[in-house]
Amino acid sequence: MSTVKGVVLAVLVGLITIFILQNAGVVSLRFLFWRTAMSQAIFVPVVFAVGFIAGALVIIFSGKEKS
């Protein structure tokens, strides 16, 4: 079992490394009066996390009960 976990961990680390190397370019973000520039490898996970949190908040505060 630990060998499978090790292989899965190695593959994930490899995929993350490839993602970071391929998305090392700087992207610029302008929103209203706010401007920032950051690495695309940081920007993509941040946007994903913000979207995940926004979706979770909508579900939590939608008022629907689980059936």
Buried (B, 14 or more C-beta within 10 A) or exposed (E): EEEEEEEEEEEEEEEEEEBEEEBEEEBEEEEEEEEEEEEBBEBEEEEEEEEEEEEEEEEEEEEEEEE
